[in-house]
């Protein structure tokens, strides 16, 4: 192998081709590291650490493309991409090892050093544990690589050699995959589902509109309240933080008269505010699904800020997550009459773990990237000099949610039968409410749609229009008017830097009855 294992004359053939050996060695290194991370109870794994640094370091346009392409599956795609890149690097190191073993070994060590450096920048990682995990992973990878590049017992061109190659590759590949899966299971085994299930929130609901109610009786239209298991999730956490509410605390710090430290049980006893609020991701395209409406329960943010005493020089409220994410919004949004919450409940149950358990911020009228901090650990009062996580990455510092509407039915590029067809969807303008929704067929006049239940200005409204569909191809357009009388703009704009604009348009084919 390079500077070892050569003989005068022809070099003996390795057990496996060098690129394949390198890929399997990289897979074994990753699988072994994942398994050890799980066994030691590390808070994160090497794949997640590298993924975190990729999220932090890639250009904004790449992040936008990933969200546009994969939506809420962007994290799975990132981790899969990280593994694929590691395997490709391994293939290259396998080829290098065949020529110069020492250089290939240094390549594996350099990859491990990168992983340890990533751990140093993560608030959730133990540097000592990560160094042990990655060191063992590198050792496993190099051991496997040396064995796979050793001379084979049979010539690769023979039936016996080919069968042995396939068998060895299968055994190593399945072993690496099994170790990785087992490690991921171990990392998740100490979840907080049982602790979450044991949480009892005060019963404060006096509304006649149940979160389970659909509102308008139109098949296919978004529910008035989005079910928790269908609510969109966009954040920077590759693995959902598992936080024990018994040891969790919320701190209120910064430019305040009195710093506060509040335990979960204290907040739970005070969680008597309830509000129906639509939140949206700024990355949501016109007509997209990165928006949802829920009934949130928690503690009024203004009450906590009043208790702490906000100093005059404070202009922003910062939410800090346990994983280091930050979002900042104007102090006024936390102290005015809007229903900004430190939320503990969602649609009648404790927050789902993936949506921020044990506590998160919900601020009506602001896109999530500047307000909706999940897995909340600290609320800090700061000056305008502070910029939240996404602002240096090209997004606007101030981000009020724009008036938007969406057609849910008929679905894009669907076909319907001529006759009376319901056109229905949702419209939202949190803090301003929705006063009207108009629908246009092709270039015809705008017609007013019937609005669904109004549960408050912070919540979206369903709408429906009965359309007398005629055979042929048609384009349906929708626009909303908010409670101030402003109609959403027709001018299209991309999500960056402060939210997409334009009319949602759906192409529909109509067949003869």
Beta strands, then each sheet from edge to edge (+ up, - down):
strand 1: 249-254
strand 2: 260-263
strand 3: 273-280
strand 4: 291-300
strand 5: 316-321
strand 6: 326-330
strand 7: 341-346
strand 8: 349-350
strand 9: 360-362
strand 10: 376-382
strand 11: 404-409
strand 12: 414-417
strand 13: 419-428
strand 14: 434-441
strand 15: 447-448
strand 16: 450-451
strand 17: 461-469
strand 18: 472-482
strand 19: 504-511
sheet 1: 2+ 1- 10- 5+ 6-
sheet 2: 3+ 4- 7+ 8-
sheet 3: 3+ 4- 7+ 9-
sheet 4: 11+ 13- 17+ 16-
sheet 5: 12+ 19+ 18- 14+ 15-
end
